[in-house]
Structures are given as C-alpha cells and as structure tokens.
Amino acid sequence: MYAIVRSGGRQHKVAVGDIVEVDRIPTGKVGDTVELSTLLLVDGETVTSDPWVLAGVKVQAELVDHHKGAKIDILRYKNKTGYRRRQGHRQHYTSLKITGIPSAAK
C-alpha cells in the first residue's frame, strides 16, 4: 500500500516506514506527529483518486529531524564587463517518517 501526498507544493510517493524529506515545517518539533493530505491511494489492485473520498484520509507521519540540504552555488558572469557575482544557498528540510496510511472508506 502506498499513497501520493502533498507537502510544500511538491508531491511524494510514500509507504509505511519510509523517511521523506520535505520543505521545513517551522511549527513542528522533533517527535511531533504531522498529517499530510492525500492525492492518490493505491492498495493492491484498488486505486482511489476521488477527492471527496480522499478528503478524510490523512497520512500520519512523525517528525524525525530538521536539517539543511546541500550547498548550491549561484554564479553570475557577464563577459567583457568585469561583472561577477557569487551567491550560495542551502535549503532547509524536515525529515518525516511515515507511520500510518489509513484505508479509504467507501
């Protein structure tokens, strides 16, 4: 059984026991339980994609860790003008461990 969930403007395929990296959840603390909205639910041969049915299905996840991603270097350069700019960025992430996916009620 797996589900497609939405978090931070992205979609993730999750199953029970998976650890997923999502955009930082600022209100959560390590050990808290979070609920993720479900877009698609696959249970064997049964595929549920009806938004009315999935409105009540929330995937349970435990907040494991807050961390930063890899460094991204942004370089700007214009030829023959002496213009060079260097900028770095590290995205903040939250690790979630999926603890439960409820089945869709029919």
Biopython code that builds the backbone (N, CA, C, O; Angstrom):
import numpy as np
from Bio.PDB.StructureBuilder import StructureBuilder

atoms = [
    (1, "MET", "N", (0.843, -1.175, 0.000)),
    (1, "MET", "CA", (0.000, 0.000, 0.000)),
    (1, "MET", "C", (0.888, 1.238, 0.000)),
    (1, "MET", "O", (1.843, 1.330, 0.771)),
    (2, "TYR", "N", (0.564, 2.187, -0.871)),
    (2, "TYR", "CA", (1.287, 3.453, -0.883)),
    (2, "TYR", "C", (0.327, 4.586, -1.215)),
    (2, "TYR", "O", (-0.796, 4.362, -1.664)),
    (3, "ALA", "N", (0.797, 5.804, -0.982)),
    (3, "ALA", "CA", (-0.030, 6.980, -1.227)),
    (3, "ALA", "C", (0.832, 8.070, -1.849)),
    (3, "ALA", "O", (2.047, 8.107, -1.654)),
    (4, "ILE", "N", (0.198, 8.941, -2.587)),
    (4, "ILE", "CA", (0.836, 10.150, -3.105)),
    (4, "ILE", "C", (0.315, 11.291, -2.228)),
    (4, "ILE", "O", (-0.890, 11.533, -2.161)),
    (5, "VAL", "N", (1.243, 11.995, -1.552)),
    (5, "VAL", "CA", (0.855, 13.068, -0.640)),
    (5, "VAL", "C", (1.430, 14.390, -1.120)),
    (5, "VAL", "O", (2.382, 14.428, -1.900)),
    (6, "ARG", "N", (0.828, 15.481, -0.636)),
    (6, "ARG", "CA", (1.276, 16.820, -0.987)),
    (6, "ARG", "C", (1.873, 17.479, 0.247)),
    (6, "ARG", "O", (1.288, 17.449, 1.330)),
    (7, "SER", "N", (3.054, 18.078, 0.067)),
    (7, "SER", "CA", (3.683, 18.819, 1.154)),
    (7, "SER", "C", (4.601, 19.870, 0.556)),
    (7, "SER", "O", (5.481, 19.550, -0.244)),
    (8, "GLY", "N", (4.402, 21.100, 0.934)),
    (8, "GLY", "CA", (5.266, 22.179, 0.482)),
    (8, "GLY", "C", (5.234, 22.420, -1.016)),
    (8, "GLY", "O", (6.244, 22.816, -1.597)),
    (9, "GLY", "N", (4.086, 22.190, -1.656)),
    (9, "GLY", "CA", (3.978, 22.420, -3.092)),
    (9, "GLY", "C", (4.538, 21.285, -3.932)),
    (9, "GLY", "O", (4.564, 21.387, -5.159)),
    (10, "ARG", "N", (4.986, 20.205, -3.304)),
    (10, "ARG", "CA", (5.519, 19.053, -4.031)),
    (10, "ARG", "C", (4.707, 17.817, -3.690)),
    (10, "ARG", "O", (3.987, 17.782, -2.692)),
    (11, "GLN", "N", (4.835, 16.801, -4.536)),
    (11, "GLN", "CA", (4.150, 15.538, -4.299)),
    (11, "GLN", "C", (5.180, 14.457, -4.031)),
    (11, "GLN", "O", (6.229, 14.417, -4.674)),
    (12, "HIS", "N", (4.876, 13.563, -3.066)),
    (12, "HIS", "CA", (5.795, 12.495, -2.691)),
    (12, "HIS", "C", (5.044, 11.173, -2.661)),
    (12, "HIS", "O", (3.899, 11.104, -2.213)),
    (13, "LYS", "N", (5.707, 10.121, -3.146)),
    (13, "LYS", "CA", (5.155, 8.770, -3.047)),
    (13, "LYS", "C", (5.660, 8.178, -1.738)),
    (13, "LYS", "O", (6.870, 8.090, -1.532)),
    (14, "VAL", "N", (4.748, 7.767, -0.843)),
    (14, "VAL", "CA", (5.139, 7.287, 0.479)),
    (14, "VAL", "C", (4.467, 5.959, 0.791)),
    (14, "VAL", "O", (3.371, 5.664, 0.313)),
    (15, "ALA", "N", (5.156, 5.166, 1.609)),
    (15, "ALA", "CA", (4.616, 3.934, 2.161)),
    (15, "ALA", "C", (4.959, 3.930, 3.643)),
    (15, "ALA", "O", (5.786, 4.725, 4.090)),
    (16, "VAL", "N", (4.337, 3.048, 4.404)),
    (16, "VAL", "CA", (4.594, 2.997, 5.844)),
    (16, "VAL", "C", (6.052, 2.610, 6.085)),
    (16, "VAL", "O", (6.547, 1.641, 5.511)),
    (17, "GLY", "N", (6.735, 3.376, 6.942)),
    (17, "GLY", "CA", (8.141, 3.119, 7.252)),
    (17, "GLY", "C", (9.114, 3.956, 6.439)),
    (17, "GLY", "O", (10.301, 3.993, 6.762)),
    (18, "ASP", "N", (8.648, 4.630, 5.395)),
    (18, "ASP", "CA", (9.530, 5.470, 4.574)),
    (18, "ASP", "C", (9.929, 6.733, 5.332)),
    (18, "ASP", "O", (9.177, 7.236, 6.166)),
    (19, "ILE", "N", (11.126, 7.236, 5.028)),
    (19, "ILE", "CA", (11.559, 8.534, 5.536)),
    (19, "ILE", "C", (11.633, 9.473, 4.347)),
    (19, "ILE", "O", (12.339, 9.210, 3.373)),
    (20, "VAL", "N", (10.888, 10.584, 4.438)),
    (20, "VAL", "CA", (10.733, 11.510, 3.319)),
    (20, "VAL", "C", (11.279, 12.872, 3.727)),
    (20, "VAL", "O", (11.059, 13.328, 4.850)),
    (21, "GLU", "N", (11.999, 13.524, 2.799)),
    (21, "GLU", "CA", (12.494, 14.891, 3.006)),
    (21, "GLU", "C", (11.506, 15.859, 2.388)),
    (21, "GLU", "O", (11.256, 15.814, 1.184)),
    (22, "VAL", "N", (10.937, 16.742, 3.214)),
    (22, "VAL", "CA", (10.014, 17.765, 2.718)),
    (22, "VAL", "C", (10.562, 19.131, 3.110)),
    (22, "VAL", "O", (11.501, 19.227, 3.901)),
    (23, "ASP", "N", (9.968, 20.192, 2.552)),
    (23, "ASP", "CA", (10.364, 21.538, 2.957)),
    (23, "ASP", "C", (10.134, 21.700, 4.452)),
    (23, "ASP", "O", (9.247, 21.066, 5.025)),
    (24, "ARG", "N", (10.927, 22.543, 5.073)),
    (24, "ARG", "CA", (10.899, 22.686, 6.531)),
    (24, "ARG", "C", (9.492, 23.015, 7.034)),
    (24, "ARG", "O", (8.797, 23.865, 6.477)),
    (25, "ILE", "N", (9.094, 22.322, 8.096)),
    (25, "ILE", "CA", (7.839, 22.588, 8.783)),
    (25, "ILE", "C", (8.196, 23.381, 10.039)),
    (25, "ILE", "O", (8.633, 22.792, 11.028)),
    (26, "PRO", "N", (8.018, 24.703, 10.021)),
    (26, "PRO", "CA", (8.536, 25.540, 11.105)),
    (26, "PRO", "C", (7.842, 25.339, 12.445)),
    (26, "PRO", "O", (8.446, 25.583, 13.490)),
    (27, "THR", "N", (6.576, 24.897, 12.438)),
    (27, "THR", "CA", (5.839, 24.777, 13.691)),
    (27, "THR", "C", (6.103, 23.464, 14.403)),
    (27, "THR", "O", (5.761, 23.319, 15.577)),
    (28, "GLY", "N", (6.709, 22.501, 13.708)),
    (28, "GLY", "CA", (6.895, 21.179, 14.291)),
    (28, "GLY", "C", (8.189, 21.044, 15.065)),
    (28, "GLY", "O", (9.199, 21.672, 14.748)),
    (29, "LYS", "N", (8.134, 20.205, 16.093)),
    (29, "LYS", "CA", (9.321, 19.868, 16.863)),
    (29, "LYS", "C", (9.588, 18.381, 16.685)),
    (29, "LYS", "O", (8.681, 17.622, 16.344)),
    (30, "VAL", "N", (10.831, 17.961, 16.916)),
    (30, "VAL", "CA", (11.211, 16.564, 16.726)),
    (30, "VAL", "C", (10.349, 15.685, 17.634)),
    (30, "VAL", "O", (10.243, 15.932, 18.835)),
    (31, "GLY", "N", (9.741, 14.666, 17.047)),
    (31, "GLY", "CA", (8.873, 13.757, 17.786)),
    (31, "GLY", "C", (7.391, 14.048, 17.598)),
    (31, "GLY", "O", (6.554, 13.219, 17.957)),
    (32, "ASP", "N", (7.049, 15.206, 17.044)),
    (32, "ASP", "CA", (5.640, 15.548, 16.808)),
    (32, "ASP", "C", (5.051, 14.688, 15.694)),
    (32, "ASP", "O", (5.772, 14.138, 14.862)),
    (33, "THR", "N", (3.727, 14.587, 15.700)),
    (33, "THR", "CA", (3.007, 13.876, 14.643)),
    (33, "THR", "C", (2.404, 14.896, 13.694)),
    (33, "THR", "O", (1.820, 15.891, 14.124)),
    (34, "VAL", "N", (2.551, 14.642, 12.397)),
    (34, "VAL", "CA", (2.017, 15.552, 11.377)),
    (34, "VAL", "C", (1.070, 14.764, 10.478)),
    (34, "VAL", "O", (1.212, 13.552, 10.318)),
    (35, "GLU", "N", (0.110, 15.463, 9.900)),
    (35, "GLU", "CA", (-0.815, 14.851, 8.950)),
    (35, "GLU", "C", (-0.577, 15.465, 7.586)),
    (35, "GLU", "O", (-0.461, 16.684, 7.454)),
    (36, "LEU", "N", (-0.504, 14.604, 6.558)),
    (36, "LEU", "CA", (-0.292, 15.057, 5.187)),
    (36, "LEU", "C", (-1.526, 14.742, 4.360)),
    (36, "LEU", "O", (-2.112, 13.668, 4.498)),
    (37, "SER", "N", (-1.925, 15.682, 3.495)),
    (37, "SER", "CA", (-3.106, 15.459, 2.668)),
    (37, "SER", "C", (-2.776, 14.483, 1.541)),
    (37, "SER", "O", (-1.686, 14.518, 0.969)),
    (38, "THR", "N", (-3.730, 13.620, 1.237)),
    (38, "THR", "CA", (-3.537, 12.539, 0.268)),
    (38, "THR", "C", (-4.147, 12.920, -1.074)),
    (38, "THR", "O", (-5.266, 13.429, -1.137)),
    (39, "LEU", "N", (-3.396, 12.667, -2.152)),
    (39, "LEU", "CA", (-3.891, 12.931, -3.501)),
    (39, "LEU", "C", (-4.296, 11.646, -4.217)),
    (39, "LEU", "O", (-5.182, 11.661, -5.072)),
    (40, "LEU", "N", (-3.646, 10.529, -3.868)),
    (40, "LEU", "CA", (-3.911, 9.245, -4.512)),
    (40, "LEU", "C", (-3.584, 8.152, -3.515)),
    (40, "LEU", "O", (-2.621, 8.262, -2.757)),
    (41, "LEU", "N", (-4.388, 7.092, -3.514)),
    (41, "LEU", "CA", (-4.178, 5.987, -2.591)),
    (41, "LEU", "C", (-4.243, 4.690, -3.373)),
    (41, "LEU", "O", (-5.235, 4.423, -4.050)),
    (42, "VAL", "N", (-3.184, 3.872, -3.285)),
    (42, "VAL", "CA", (-3.120, 2.601, -4.001)),
    (42, "VAL", "C", (-2.985, 1.490, -2.972)),
    (42, "VAL", "O", (-2.028, 1.459, -2.198)),
    (43, "ASP", "N", (-3.963, 0.569, -2.970)),
    (43, "ASP", "CA", (-3.966, -0.562, -2.055)),
    (43, "ASP", "C", (-4.135, -1.828, -2.881)),
    (43, "ASP", "O", (-5.258, -2.255, -3.149)),
    (44, "GLY", "N", (-3.019, -2.427, -3.286)),
    (44, "GLY", "CA", (-3.074, -3.614, -4.148)),
    (44, "GLY", "C", (-3.605, -3.238, -5.520)),
    (44, "GLY", "O", (-2.993, -2.453, -6.245)),
    (45, "GLU", "N", (-4.748, -3.805, -5.866)),
    (45, "GLU", "CA", (-5.375, -3.515, -7.165)),
    (45, "GLU", "C", (-6.311, -2.311, -7.089)),
    (45, "GLU", "O", (-6.743, -1.806, -8.125)),
    (46, "THR", "N", (-6.628, -1.846, -5.890)),
    (46, "THR", "CA", (-7.574, -0.743, -5.712)),
    (46, "THR", "C", (-6.846, 0.596, -5.749)),
    (46, "THR", "O", (-5.923, 0.834, -4.970)),
    (47, "VAL", "N", (-7.272, 1.466, -6.662)),
    (47, "VAL", "CA", (-6.703, 2.807, -6.773)),
    (47, "VAL", "C", (-7.811, 3.808, -6.468)),
    (47, "VAL", "O", (-8.854, 3.801, -7.121)),
    (48, "THR", "N", (-7.585, 4.672, -5.472)),
    (48, "THR", "CA", (-8.567, 5.682, -5.089)),
    (48, "THR", "C", (-8.012, 7.057, -5.415)),
    (48, "THR", "O", (-6.958, 7.452, -4.916)),
    (49, "SER", "N", (-8.741, 7.788, -6.267)),
    (49, "SER", "CA", (-8.296, 9.137, -6.621)),
    (49, "SER", "C", (-9.410, 10.160, -6.468)),
    (49, "SER", "O", (-9.218, 11.332, -6.792)),
    (50, "ASP", "N", (-10.578, 9.735, -5.979)),
    (50, "ASP", "CA", (-11.712, 10.626, -5.815)),
    (50, "ASP", "C", (-11.436, 11.625, -4.688)),
    (50, "ASP", "O", (-11.222, 11.206, -3.551)),
    (51, "PRO", "N", (-11.435, 12.937, -4.968)),
    (51, "PRO", "CA", (-11.115, 13.927, -3.931)),
    (51, "PRO", "C", (-12.109, 13.941, -2.773)),
    (51, "PRO", "O", (-11.742, 14.307, -1.656)),
    (52, "TRP", "N", (-13.359, 13.550, -3.018)),
    (52, "TRP", "CA", (-14.351, 13.527, -1.936)),
    (52, "TRP", "C", (-14.053, 12.403, -0.946)),
    (52, "TRP", "O", (-14.241, 12.563, 0.260)),
    (53, "VAL", "N", (-13.593, 11.279, -1.456)),
    (53, "VAL", "CA", (-13.245, 10.153, -0.584)),
    (53, "VAL", "C", (-11.932, 10.439, 0.133)),
    (53, "VAL", "O", (-11.798, 10.143, 1.320)),
    (54, "LEU", "N", (-10.963, 11.010, -0.576)),
    (54, "LEU", "CA", (-9.640, 11.263, -0.007)),
    (54, "LEU", "C", (-9.598, 12.462, 0.939)),
    (54, "LEU", "O", (-8.593, 12.680, 1.615)),
    (55, "ALA", "N", (-10.677, 13.240, 0.992)),
    (55, "ALA", "CA", (-10.701, 14.398, 1.899)),
    (55, "ALA", "C", (-10.571, 13.967, 3.356)),
    (55, "ALA", "O", (-10.040, 14.714, 4.176)),
    (56, "GLY", "N", (-11.050, 12.774, 3.683)),
    (56, "GLY", "CA", (-10.975, 12.287, 5.058)),
    (56, "GLY", "C", (-9.760, 11.422, 5.338)),
    (56, "GLY", "O", (-9.561, 10.997, 6.475)),
    (57, "VAL", "N", (-8.946, 11.152, 4.332)),
    (57, "VAL", "CA", (-7.777, 10.287, 4.504)),
    (57, "VAL", "C", (-6.540, 11.159, 4.689)),
    (57, "VAL", "O", (-6.137, 11.877, 3.774)),
    (58, "LYS", "N", (-5.946, 11.094, 5.867)),
    (58, "LYS", "CA", (-4.728, 11.856, 6.164)),
    (58, "LYS", "C", (-3.621, 10.879, 6.529)),
    (58, "LYS", "O", (-3.806, 10.026, 7.397)),
    (59, "VAL", "N", (-2.475, 10.997, 5.875)),
    (59, "VAL", "CA", (-1.327, 10.143, 6.158)),
    (59, "VAL", "C", (-0.646, 10.652, 7.426)),
    (59, "VAL", "O", (-0.364, 11.845, 7.546)),
    (60, "GLN", "N", (-0.384, 9.755, 8.362)),
    (60, "GLN", "CA", (0.268, 10.102, 9.627)),
    (60, "GLN", "C", (1.774, 9.982, 9.471)),
    (60, "GLN", "O", (2.268, 9.005, 8.908)),
    (61, "ALA", "N", (2.505, 10.974, 9.970)),
    (61, "ALA", "CA", (3.972, 10.955, 9.899)),
    (61, "ALA", "C", (4.540, 11.532, 11.186)),
    (61, "ALA", "O", (3.933, 12.392, 11.823)),
    (62, "GLU", "N", (5.721, 11.038, 11.556)),
    (62, "GLU", "CA", (6.420, 11.527, 12.741)),
    (62, "GLU", "C", (7.600, 12.371, 12.291)),
    (62, "GLU", "O", (8.350, 11.973, 11.399)),
    (63, "LEU", "N", (7.764, 13.539, 12.908)),
    (63, "LEU", "CA", (8.851, 14.437, 12.552)),
    (63, "LEU", "C", (10.149, 13.908, 13.171)),
    (63, "LEU", "O", (10.258, 13.788, 14.391)),
    (64, "VAL", "N", (11.124, 13.595, 12.325)),
    (64, "VAL", "CA", (12.361, 12.966, 12.768)),
    (64, "VAL", "C", (13.479, 13.983, 12.969)),
    (64, "VAL", "O", (14.211, 13.910, 13.956)),
    (65, "ASP", "N", (13.619, 14.941, 12.030)),
    (65, "ASP", "CA", (14.813, 15.779, 12.042)),
    (65, "ASP", "C", (14.587, 17.047, 11.230)),
    (65, "ASP", "O", (13.812, 17.054, 10.274)),
    (66, "HIS", "N", (15.272, 18.119, 11.620)),
    (66, "HIS", "CA", (15.389, 19.335, 10.807)),
    (66, "HIS", "C", (16.840, 19.432, 10.369)),
    (66, "HIS", "O", (17.741, 19.262, 11.190)),
    (67, "HIS", "N", (17.086, 19.702, 9.086)),
    (67, "HIS", "CA", (18.463, 19.824, 8.611)),
    (67, "HIS", "C", (18.508, 20.680, 7.354)),
    (67, "HIS", "O", (17.478, 21.048, 6.789)),
    (68, "LYS", "N", (19.736, 20.986, 6.932)),
    (68, "LYS", "CA", (19.953, 21.761, 5.715)),
    (68, "LYS", "C", (20.378, 20.833, 4.586)),
    (68, "LYS", "O", (21.011, 19.802, 4.814)),
    (69, "GLY", "N", (20.022, 21.213, 3.371)),
    (69, "GLY", "CA", (20.403, 20.442, 2.205)),
    (69, "GLY", "C", (21.805, 20.801, 1.741)),
    (69, "GLY", "O", (22.526, 21.542, 2.408)),
    (70, "ALA", "N", (22.170, 20.271, 0.603)),
    (70, "ALA", "CA", (23.488, 20.536, 0.031)),
    (70, "ALA", "C", (23.583, 21.982, -0.432)),
    (70, "ALA", "O", (22.577, 22.611, -0.760)),
    (71, "LYS", "N", (24.802, 22.496, -0.454)),
    (71, "LYS", "CA", (25.034, 23.881, -0.872)),
    (71, "LYS", "C", (24.885, 23.999, -2.381)),
    (71, "LYS", "O", (25.390, 23.172, -3.140)),
    (72, "ILE", "N", (24.184, 25.037, -2.795)),
    (72, "ILE", "CA", (24.014, 25.348, -4.211)),
    (72, "ILE", "C", (24.761, 26.640, -4.472)),
    (72, "ILE", "O", (24.506, 27.647, -3.811)),
    (73, "ASP", "N", (25.684, 26.628, -5.430)),
    (73, "ASP", "CA", (26.430, 27.828, -5.795)),
    (73, "ASP", "C", (25.758, 28.486, -6.983)),
    (73, "ASP", "O", (25.480, 27.840, -7.993)),
    (74, "ILE", "N", (25.496, 29.793, -6.851)),
    (74, "ILE", "CA", (24.890, 30.579, -7.914)),
    (74, "ILE", "C", (25.941, 31.579, -8.375)),
    (74, "ILE", "O", (26.380, 32.424, -7.595)),
    (75, "LEU", "N", (26.342, 31.488, -9.626)),
    (75, "LEU", "CA", (27.366, 32.365, -10.176)),
    (75, "LEU", "C", (26.769, 33.162, -11.325)),
    (75, "LEU", "O", (26.121, 32.602, -12.209)),
    (76, "ARG", "N", (26.992, 34.487, -11.309)),
    (76, "ARG", "CA", (26.548, 35.343, -12.405)),
    (76, "ARG", "C", (27.788, 35.973, -13.024)),
    (76, "ARG", "O", (28.684, 36.428, -12.313)),
    (77, "TYR", "N", (27.834, 35.998, -14.336)),
    (77, "TYR", "CA", (29.012, 36.493, -15.025)),
    (77, "TYR", "C", (28.582, 37.156, -16.320)),
    (77, "TYR", "O", (27.763, 36.616, -17.064)),
    (78, "LYS", "N", (29.141, 38.338, -16.586)),
    (78, "LYS", "CA", (28.918, 38.986, -17.872)),
    (78, "LYS", "C", (30.270, 39.208, -18.528)),
    (78, "LYS", "O", (31.205, 39.742, -17.930)),
    (79, "ASN", "N", (30.333, 38.792, -19.739)),
    (79, "ASN", "CA", (31.585, 38.842, -20.491)),
    (79, "ASN", "C", (32.034, 40.288, -20.771)),
    (79, "ASN", "O", (31.206, 41.141, -21.092)),
    (80, "LYS", "N", (33.327, 40.557, -20.651)),
    (80, "LYS", "CA", (33.983, 41.811, -21.033)),
    (80, "LYS", "C", (33.601, 43.023, -20.174)),
    (80, "LYS", "O", (33.982, 44.143, -20.511)),
    (81, "THR", "N", (32.866, 42.834, -19.084)),
    (81, "THR", "CA", (32.473, 43.981, -18.274)),
    (81, "THR", "C", (33.039, 43.925, -16.861)),
    (81, "THR", "O", (32.944, 44.903, -16.121)),
    (82, "GLY", "N", (33.615, 42.814, -16.483)),
    (82, "GLY", "CA", (34.147, 42.663, -15.140)),
    (82, "GLY", "C", (33.075, 42.378, -14.100)),
    (82, "GLY", "O", (33.333, 42.472, -12.900)),
    (83, "TYR", "N", (31.877, 42.032, -14.549)),
    (83, "TYR", "CA", (30.779, 41.761, -13.629)),
    (83, "TYR", "C", (30.782, 40.295, -13.225)),
    (83, "TYR", "O", (30.597, 39.415, -14.066)),
    (84, "ARG", "N", (30.991, 40.031, -11.935)),
    (84, "ARG", "CA", (30.912, 38.669, -11.388)),
    (84, "ARG", "C", (30.251, 38.731, -10.024)),
    (84, "ARG", "O", (30.612, 39.563, -9.192)),
    (85, "ARG", "N", (29.293, 37.860, -9.794)),
    (85, "ARG", "CA", (28.636, 37.777, -8.500)),
    (85, "ARG", "C", (28.553, 36.306, -8.102)),
    (85, "ARG", "O", (28.264, 35.436, -8.925)),
    (86, "ARG", "N", (28.809, 36.053, -6.833)),
    (86, "ARG", "CA", (28.743, 34.683, -6.316)),
    (86, "ARG", "C", (27.785, 34.677, -5.136)),
    (86, "ARG", "O", (27.858, 35.536, -4.258)),
    (87, "GLN", "N", (26.895, 33.708, -5.126)),
    (87, "GLN", "CA", (25.912, 33.594, -4.068)),
    (87, "GLN", "C", (25.730, 32.114, -3.758)),
    (87, "GLN", "O", (25.796, 31.273, -4.655)),
    (88, "GLY", "N", (25.502, 31.798, -2.491)),
    (88, "GLY", "CA", (25.262, 30.420, -2.092)),
    (88, "GLY", "C", (23.902, 30.280, -1.438)),
    (88, "GLY", "O", (23.325, 31.255, -0.955)),
    (89, "HIS", "N", (23.394, 29.048, -1.429)),
    (89, "HIS", "CA", (22.087, 28.791, -0.827)),
    (89, "HIS", "C", (22.056, 27.374, -0.277)),
    (89, "HIS", "O", (22.541, 26.441, -0.917)),
    (90, "ARG", "N", (21.481, 27.216, 0.917)),
    (90, "ARG", "CA", (21.235, 25.896, 1.495)),
    (90, "ARG", "C", (19.777, 25.847, 1.947)),
    (90, "ARG", "O", (19.366, 26.593, 2.837)),
    (91, "GLN", "N", (19.012, 24.972, 1.333)),
    (91, "GLN", "CA", (17.586, 24.838, 1.636)),
    (91, "GLN", "C", (17.391, 24.119, 2.973)),
    (91, "GLN", "O", (18.136, 23.194, 3.298)),
    (92, "HIS", "N", (16.399, 24.543, 3.740)),
    (92, "HIS", "CA", (16.050, 23.886, 4.998)),
    (92, "HIS", "C", (15.042, 22.776, 4.735)),
    (92, "HIS", "O", (14.053, 22.988, 4.033)),
    (93, "TYR", "N", (15.288, 21.592, 5.295)),
    (93, "TYR", "CA", (14.415, 20.438, 5.105)),
    (93, "TYR", "C", (13.977, 19.861, 6.438)),
    (93, "TYR", "O", (14.596, 20.110, 7.472)),
    (94, "THR", "N", (12.900, 19.088, 6.399)),
    (94, "THR", "CA", (12.416, 18.330, 7.541)),
    (94, "THR", "C", (12.282, 16.884, 7.108)),
    (94, "THR", "O", (11.719, 16.604, 6.050)),
    (95, "SER", "N", (12.793, 15.958, 7.913)),
    (95, "SER", "CA", (12.643, 14.531, 7.636)),
    (95, "SER", "C", (11.417, 14.013, 8.360)),
    (95, "SER", "O", (11.239, 14.253, 9.554)),
    (96, "LEU", "N", (10.568, 13.295, 7.623)),
    (96, "LEU", "CA", (9.360, 12.714, 8.185)),
    (96, "LEU", "C", (9.394, 11.204, 8.011)),
    (96, "LEU", "O", (9.759, 10.710, 6.945)),
    (97, "LYS", "N", (9.017, 10.465, 9.053)),
    (97, "LYS", "CA", (8.879, 9.016, 8.958)),
    (97, "LYS", "C", (7.396, 8.696, 8.911)),
    (97, "LYS", "O", (6.648, 9.072, 9.813)),
    (98, "ILE", "N", (6.971, 8.008, 7.869)),
    (98, "ILE", "CA", (5.562, 7.691, 7.667)),
    (98, "ILE", "C", (5.175, 6.564, 8.629)),
    (98, "ILE", "O", (5.762, 5.482, 8.600)),
    (99, "THR", "N", (4.184, 6.830, 9.477)),
    (99, "THR", "CA", (3.791, 5.844, 10.489)),
    (99, "THR", "C", (2.474, 5.162, 10.166)),
    (99, "THR", "O", (2.235, 4.054, 10.645)),
    (100, "GLY", "N", (1.621, 5.777, 9.382)),
    (100, "GLY", "CA", (0.337, 5.140, 9.092)),
    (100, "GLY", "C", (-0.353, 5.728, 7.886)),
    (100, "GLY", "O", (-0.357, 6.941, 7.676)),
    (101, "ILE", "N", (-0.947, 4.830, 7.082)),
    (101, "ILE", "CA", (-1.769, 5.247, 5.945)),
    (101, "ILE", "C", (-3.125, 4.577, 6.116)),
    (101, "ILE", "O", (-3.232, 3.367, 5.921)),
    (102, "PRO", "N", (-4.170, 5.331, 6.476)),
    (102, "PRO", "CA", (-5.483, 4.711, 6.642)),
    (102, "PRO", "C", (-6.080, 4.341, 5.297)),
    (102, "PRO", "O", (-5.822, 5.010, 4.296)),
    (103, "SER", "N", (-6.868, 3.291, 5.268)),
    (103, "SER", "CA", (-7.518, 2.894, 4.021)),
    (103, "SER", "C", (-8.716, 3.805, 3.741)),
    (103, "SER", "O", (-9.308, 4.366, 4.663)),
    (104, "ALA", "N", (-9.060, 3.941, 2.480)),
    (104, "ALA", "CA", (-10.157, 4.828, 2.095)),
    (104, "ALA", "C", (-11.497, 4.187, 2.433)),
    (104, "ALA", "O", (-11.730, 3.020, 2.115)),
    (105, "ALA", "N", (-12.376, 4.949, 3.075)),
    (105, "ALA", "CA", (-13.718, 4.462, 3.389)),
    (105, "ALA", "C", (-14.589, 4.564, 2.144)),
    (105, "ALA", "O", (-14.580, 5.579, 1.448)),
    (106, "LYS", "N", (-15.341, 3.502, 1.873)),
    (106, "LYS", "CA", (-16.156, 3.505, 0.653)),
    (106, "LYS", "C", (-17.611, 3.659, 0.942)),
    (106, "LYS", "O", (-18.425, 3.680, 0.019)),
]
sb = StructureBuilder()
sb.init_structure("model")
sb.init_model(0)
sb.init_chain("A")
sb.init_seg("    ")
for serial, (resi, resn, name, xyz) in enumerate(atoms, 1):
    if name == "N":
        sb.init_residue(resn, " ", resi, " ")
    sb.init_atom(name, np.array(xyz, "f"), 0.0, 1.0, " ", f" {name:<3s}", serial, name[0])
structure = sb.get_structure()
